[in-house]
């Protein structure tokens, strides 16, 4: 009987400039300048991150979905936001 696959994703730090994610043995910086949706979020909202697949991150409290590749190389994935 197959079990549920759980992939680890953990927010390890939040600073005024961004947040740090630990994905397995890789740590990634998510700068607020590139990902403005997180800038006004609470620590609780930011820390509630899920990783349903190896390349998919989801923050349910913020209704944000990002690919891991977009964090690794944000210039390859231009993000548009109406948020000021």
DSSP file (Angstrom, degrees, kcal/mol; ACC not computed):
  #  RESIDUE AA STRUCTURE BP1 BP2  ACC     N-H-->O    O-->H-N    N-H-->O    O-->H-N    TCO  KAPPA ALPHA  PHI   PSI    X-CA   Y-CA   Z-CA
    1    1 A X              0   0    0      0, 0.0     2,-0.1     0, 0.0     0, 0.0   0.000 360.0 360.0 360.0 120.5    0.0    0.0    0.0
    2    2 A X        -     0   0    0      1,-0.1     2,-0.1     3,-0.0     3,-0.0  -0.393 360.0-145.6 -71.5 146.6    1.6    3.3   -1.1
    3    3 A X        -     0   0    0     -2,-0.1     2,-0.4     1,-0.1    -1,-0.1  -0.436  30.1 -80.0-100.5 179.0    2.0    6.1    1.5
    4    4 A X        -     0   0    0     -2,-0.1     2,-0.5     1,-0.0    -1,-0.1  -0.675  40.9-131.7 -82.4 130.5    1.8    9.8    1.1
    5    5 A X        -     0   0    0     -2,-0.4     2,-0.5    47,-0.1    -1,-0.0  -0.717  22.9-167.1 -82.5 126.8    5.0   11.4   -0.2
    6    6 A X        -     0   0    0     -2,-0.5     2,-0.4     2,-0.0    46,-0.1  -0.966   2.7-163.2-119.4 117.8    6.0   14.4    1.9
    7    7 A X        -     0   0    0     44,-0.7    44,-0.4    -2,-0.5     2,-0.3  -0.834  23.1-120.4 -99.7 136.5    8.6   16.8    0.6
    8    8 A X        +     0   0    0     -2,-0.4     2,-0.3    42,-0.1    16,-0.2  -0.555  36.0 164.4 -82.0 136.4   10.2   19.1    3.1
    9    9 A X        +     0   0    0     -2,-0.3     2,-0.4    40,-0.2    40,-0.2  -0.942  10.0 175.2-145.4 128.5   10.1   22.9    2.8
   10   10 A X  E     -A   22   0A   0     12,-2.0    12,-3.4    -2,-0.3     2,-0.6  -0.998  30.6-134.3-140.0 133.9   11.0   25.1    5.7
   11   11 A X  E     +A   21   0A   0     -2,-0.4    10,-0.2    36,-0.3     3,-0.1  -0.785  25.7 178.3 -82.5 119.9   11.3   28.8    6.1
   12   12 A X  E     +     0   0A   0      8,-2.4     2,-0.3    -2,-0.6    -1,-0.2   0.670  60.5   6.3 -99.9 -19.4   14.5   29.3    8.0
   13   13 A X  E     -A   20   0A   0      7,-1.0     7,-2.7     2,-0.0     2,-0.4  -0.977  50.7-161.1-161.7 147.4   14.7   33.1    8.2
   14   14 A X  E     +A   19   0A   0     -2,-0.3     2,-0.2     5,-0.2     5,-0.2  -0.996  20.7 169.9-131.6 128.7   12.7   36.2    7.4
   15   15 A X  E >   -A   18   0A   0      3,-3.3     3,-0.7    -2,-0.4    -2,-0.0  -0.746  52.7 -92.6-126.3 175.1   14.5   39.6    7.1
   16   16 A X  T 3  S+     0   0    0     -2,-0.2     3,-0.1     1,-0.2    16,-0.0   0.707 126.0  46.7 -62.1 -17.3   13.3   43.0    5.9
   17   17 A X  T 3  S-     0   0    0      1,-0.3    15,-2.6    15,-0.1    16,-0.5   0.614 124.3 -56.5-100.9 -14.9   14.7   42.1    2.5
   18   18 A X  E <   -AB  15  31A   0     -3,-0.7    -3,-3.3    13,-0.3     2,-0.3  -0.994  53.7 -80.5 166.4-168.4   13.2   38.6    2.0
   19   19 A X  E     -AB  14  30A   0     11,-2.0    11,-3.5    -2,-0.3     2,-0.4  -0.892  25.8-133.4-128.7 159.5   12.9   35.1    3.3
   20   20 A X  E     -AB  13  29A   0     -7,-2.7    -8,-2.4    -2,-0.3    -7,-1.0  -0.954  17.7-161.7-116.3 131.6   15.1   32.0    3.2
   21   21 A X  E     -AB  11  28A   0      7,-3.0     7,-2.8    -2,-0.4     2,-0.6  -0.921   8.5-151.6-113.5 135.5   13.7   28.6    2.3
   22   22 A X  E     +AB  10  27A   0    -12,-3.4   -12,-2.0    -2,-0.4     2,-0.6  -0.941  15.4 179.6-105.1 118.2   15.3   25.2    3.0
   23   23 A X  E >   - B   0  26A   0      3,-3.6     3,-1.9    -2,-0.6     2,-0.5  -0.886  65.1 -58.5-119.6  96.0   14.4   22.6    0.4
   24   24 A X  T 3  S-     0   0    0     -2,-0.6   -15,-0.0     1,-0.3   -14,-0.0  -0.571 121.3 -18.9  66.0-116.8   16.1   19.4    1.3
   25   25 A X  T 3  S+     0   0    0     -2,-0.5     2,-0.4    -3,-0.1    -1,-0.3   0.236 122.7  91.0-104.6  12.7   19.8   20.3    1.3
   26   26 A X  E <   -B   23   0A   0     -3,-1.9    -3,-3.6     2,-0.0     2,-0.5  -0.917  57.9-159.7-111.5 131.6   19.3   23.5   -0.8
   27   27 A X  E     -B   22   0A   0     -2,-0.4     2,-0.4    -5,-0.2    -5,-0.2  -0.946  12.2-170.3-111.7 129.4   18.7   26.9    0.8
   28   28 A X  E     -B   21   0A   0     -7,-2.8    -7,-3.0    -2,-0.5     2,-0.4  -0.925  17.5-136.1-121.2 141.8   17.2   29.6   -1.4
   29   29 A X  E     -B   20   0A   0     -2,-0.4     2,-0.6    -9,-0.2    -9,-0.2  -0.819  11.1-163.0 -93.9 133.9   16.7   33.3   -0.9
   30   30 A X  E     -B   19   0A   0    -11,-3.5   -11,-2.0    -2,-0.4     2,-0.2  -0.864  15.2-154.9-115.9  91.9   13.3   34.8   -1.9
   31   31 A X  E >>  -B   18   0A   0     -2,-0.6     4,-2.0   -13,-0.2     3,-1.0  -0.453  16.2-137.3 -73.4 138.6   13.8   38.5   -2.1
   32   32 A X  T 34 S+     0   0    0    -15,-2.6     7,-0.2     1,-0.2   -14,-0.1   0.783 103.2  65.7 -63.6 -26.1   10.8   40.7   -1.6
   33   33 A X  T 34 S+     0   0    0    -16,-0.5     3,-0.3     1,-0.2    -1,-0.2   0.839 112.8  32.2 -64.7 -31.2   11.9   42.9   -4.5
   34   34 A X  T <4 S+     0   0    0     -3,-1.0     2,-0.3     1,-0.2    -2,-0.2   0.714 131.0  35.1 -93.8 -25.7   11.3   39.9   -6.8
   35   35 A X    ><  +     0   0    0     -4,-2.0     3,-1.6     1,-0.1     4,-0.3  -0.653  67.3 170.8-130.2  73.3    8.4   38.4   -4.9
   36   36 A X  G >   +     0   0    0     -2,-0.3     3,-1.1    -3,-0.3     4,-0.4   0.630  63.3  80.8 -65.5 -15.2    6.4   41.3   -3.5
   37   37 A X  G 3  S+     0   0    0      1,-0.3    -1,-0.3     2,-0.1     3,-0.3   0.749  93.1  49.8 -63.6 -23.3    3.5   39.2   -2.4
   38   38 A X  G X  S+     0   0    0     -3,-1.6     3,-1.3     1,-0.2    -1,-0.3   0.632  85.5  88.5 -88.9 -14.6    5.4   38.2    0.8
   39   39 A X  T <  S+     0   0    0     -3,-1.1    -1,-0.2    -4,-0.3    -2,-0.1   0.821  98.6  31.2 -59.5 -36.3    6.4   41.7    1.8
   40   40 A X  T 3  S+     0   0    0     -4,-0.4    -1,-0.3    -3,-0.3    -2,-0.1   0.345  96.1 114.0-103.9   5.4    3.3   42.5    3.9
   41   41 A X    <   -     0   0    0     -3,-1.3     2,-0.1     1,-0.1    -3,-0.1  -0.377  68.0-113.2 -76.3 155.0    2.7   38.9    5.1
   42   42 A X     >  -     0   0    0      1,-0.1     4,-2.4    -2,-0.1     5,-0.2  -0.408  26.2-110.8 -79.7 162.8    2.9   37.8    8.7
   43   43 A X  H  > S+     0   0    0      1,-0.2     4,-2.8     2,-0.2     5,-0.2   0.905 120.4  54.8 -58.8 -41.9    5.6   35.4    9.8
   44   44 A X  H  > S+     0   0    0      1,-0.2     4,-1.0     2,-0.2    -1,-0.2   0.913 109.3  46.5 -59.5 -43.9    2.8   32.8   10.4
   45   45 A X  H  4 S+     0   0    0      1,-0.2     3,-0.3     2,-0.2    16,-0.3   0.905 115.1  46.1 -66.2 -41.5    1.6   33.2    6.8
   46   46 A X  H  < S+     0   0    0     -4,-2.4    -2,-0.2     1,-0.2    -1,-0.2   0.890 110.0  53.5 -68.6 -39.5    5.1   32.9    5.4
   47   47 A X  H  < S+     0   0    0     -4,-2.8     2,-1.8    -5,-0.2   -36,-0.3   0.708  87.9  84.7 -70.9 -19.2    6.1   30.0    7.5
   48   48 A X     <  +     0   0    0     -4,-1.0    13,-0.4    -3,-0.3    12,-0.4  -0.558  63.4 149.4 -85.4  76.9    3.1   28.0    6.4
   49   49 A X        -     0   0    0     -2,-1.8     2,-0.3   -40,-0.2    10,-0.2  -0.898  27.7-164.6-115.3 140.7    4.6   26.6    3.2
   50   50 A X  E     -C   58   0B   0      8,-3.0     8,-2.7    -2,-0.4     2,-0.3  -0.876  11.5-157.1-120.0 153.3    3.9   23.3    1.5
   51   51 A X  E     +     0   0B   0    -44,-0.4   -44,-0.7    -2,-0.3     6,-0.2  -0.729  17.5 170.0-129.8  82.8    5.8   21.4   -1.2
   52   52 A X  E    S+     0   0B   0     -2,-0.3     2,-0.3     4,-0.2    -1,-0.1   0.800  73.5  13.7 -68.1 -28.3    3.4   19.1   -2.9
   53   53 A X  E >  S-C   56   0B   0      3,-0.8     3,-1.6   -46,-0.0    -1,-0.0  -0.921  90.7 -97.8-138.3 165.3    5.9   18.2   -5.7
   54   54 A X  T 3  S+     0   0    0     -2,-0.3    -2,-0.0     1,-0.3    -1,-0.0   0.789 123.6  33.7 -56.2 -29.3    9.6   18.7   -6.1
   55   55 A X  T 3  S+     0   0    0     13,-0.1    13,-1.3    12,-0.1     2,-0.5   0.227 105.6  83.1-111.0  14.2    9.2   21.9   -8.2
   56   56 A X  E <   -CD  53  67B   0     -3,-1.6    -3,-0.8    11,-0.2     2,-0.4  -0.973  49.2-176.5-127.8 125.3    6.0   23.3   -6.6
   57   57 A X  E     - D   0  66B   0      9,-3.0     9,-2.3    -2,-0.5     2,-0.4  -0.943   7.0-170.0-116.6 141.8    5.7   25.5   -3.4
   58   58 A X  E     -CD  50  65B   0     -8,-2.7    -8,-3.0    -2,-0.4     2,-0.7  -0.995  17.2-165.6-136.9 130.2    2.3   26.6   -2.0
   59   59 A X  E >>> - D   0  64B   0      5,-2.8     5,-1.6    -2,-0.4     4,-1.2  -0.893  11.8-171.3-109.6  96.3    1.5   29.0    0.8
   60   60 A X  T 345S+     0   0    0     -2,-0.7     3,-0.2   -12,-0.4    -1,-0.1   0.845  81.6  53.9 -62.7 -36.7   -2.1   28.3    1.6
   61   61 A X  T 345S+     0   0    0    -13,-0.4    -1,-0.3   -16,-0.3   -16,-0.1   0.753 119.3  35.1 -70.3 -21.6   -2.7   31.3    3.9
   62   62 A X  T <45S-     0   0    0     -3,-1.0    -1,-0.2   -17,-0.2    -2,-0.2   0.492 102.5-127.8-106.4  -7.3   -1.5   33.6    1.1
   63   63 A X  T  <5 +     0   0    0     -4,-1.2     2,-0.4     1,-0.2    -3,-0.2   0.917  59.0 146.9  55.8  46.9   -2.9   31.8   -1.9
   64   64 A X  E   < -D   59   0B   0     -5,-1.6    -5,-2.8     2,-0.0     2,-0.4  -0.951  28.3-175.9-116.9 131.8    0.6   31.8   -3.5
   65   65 A X  E     +D   58   0B   0     -2,-0.4     2,-0.3    -7,-0.2    -7,-0.2  -0.997  10.2 171.7-124.8 130.2    2.0   29.1   -5.7
   66   66 A X  E     -D   57   0B   0     -9,-2.3    -9,-3.0    -2,-0.4     2,-0.3  -0.982  30.3-125.3-135.9 148.1    5.6   29.3   -7.1
   67   67 A X  E  >  -D   56   0B   0     -2,-0.3     4,-0.9   -11,-0.2     3,-0.5  -0.704  22.6-128.7 -85.7 147.3    7.8   26.9   -8.9
   68   68 A X  H >> S+     0   0    0    -13,-1.3     4,-2.2    -2,-0.3     3,-0.7   0.876 110.1  59.9 -60.9 -37.3   11.2   26.3   -7.3
   69   69 A X  H 3> S+     0   0    0    -14,-0.3     4,-2.3     1,-0.2    -1,-0.2   0.842  97.9  57.9 -61.6 -33.4   12.8   27.2  -10.6
   70   70 A X  H 34 S+     0   0    0     -3,-0.5    -1,-0.2     1,-0.2     7,-0.2   0.791 108.8  46.1 -69.1 -25.8   11.3   30.7  -10.5
   71   71 A X  H X< S+     0   0    0     -4,-0.9     3,-0.5    -3,-0.7    -2,-0.2   0.870 111.8  50.4 -79.9 -40.0   13.0   31.2   -7.2
   72   72 A X  H 3< S+     0   0    0     -4,-2.2    -2,-0.2     1,-0.3     2,-0.2   0.887 132.3  14.1 -63.3 -38.4   16.3   29.8   -8.4
   73   73 A X  T ><  +     0   0    0     -4,-2.3     3,-1.4    -5,-0.2     4,-0.4  -0.621  67.1 171.2-140.0  76.2   16.2   32.1  -11.5
   74   74 A X  G X  S+     0   0    0     -3,-0.5     3,-1.2     1,-0.3     5,-0.1   0.788  76.7  64.8 -61.2 -27.9   13.6   34.9  -11.2
   75   75 A X  G 3  S+     0   0    0      1,-0.3     3,-0.3     3,-0.1    -1,-0.3   0.790  97.5  55.8 -66.4 -25.6   14.8   36.6  -14.4
   76   76 A X  G <  S+     0   0    0     -3,-1.4     2,-0.3     1,-0.3    -1,-0.3   0.623 111.7  45.7 -79.0 -12.5   13.7   33.6  -16.4
   77   77 A X  S <  S-     0   0    0     -3,-1.2    -1,-0.3    -4,-0.4     2,-0.1  -0.702  83.0-154.2-131.0  78.6   10.2   33.9  -15.0
   78   78 A X        -     0   0    0     -3,-0.3     2,-0.4    -2,-0.3    -3,-0.1  -0.337  14.0-150.3 -58.7 126.7    9.1   37.6  -15.1
   79   79 A X        -     0   0    0    -45,-0.1     2,-0.4    -5,-0.1    -1,-0.1  -0.824   7.6-159.0-103.3 138.1    6.5   38.1  -12.4
   80   80 A X        +     0   0    0     -2,-0.4     2,-0.4     2,-0.0     3,-0.0  -0.947  12.7 176.1-117.1 136.9    3.8   40.7  -12.6
   81   81 A X        -     0   0    0     -2,-0.4    -2,-0.0     2,-0.1   -46,-0.0  -1.000  30.9-156.2-140.2 140.6    1.9   42.1   -9.7
   82   82 A X        +     0   0    0     -2,-0.4     2,-0.2     2,-0.0    -1,-0.1   0.514  69.3 108.5 -86.8  -6.5   -0.7   44.7   -9.3
   83   83 A X              0   0    0      1,-0.1    -2,-0.1    -3,-0.0   -47,-0.1  -0.503 360.0 360.0 -72.0 135.5    0.4   45.2   -5.7
   84   84 A X              0   0    0     -2,-0.2    -1,-0.1   -48,-0.0    -2,-0.0   0.460 360.0 360.0 -88.2 360.0    2.3   48.4   -5.1
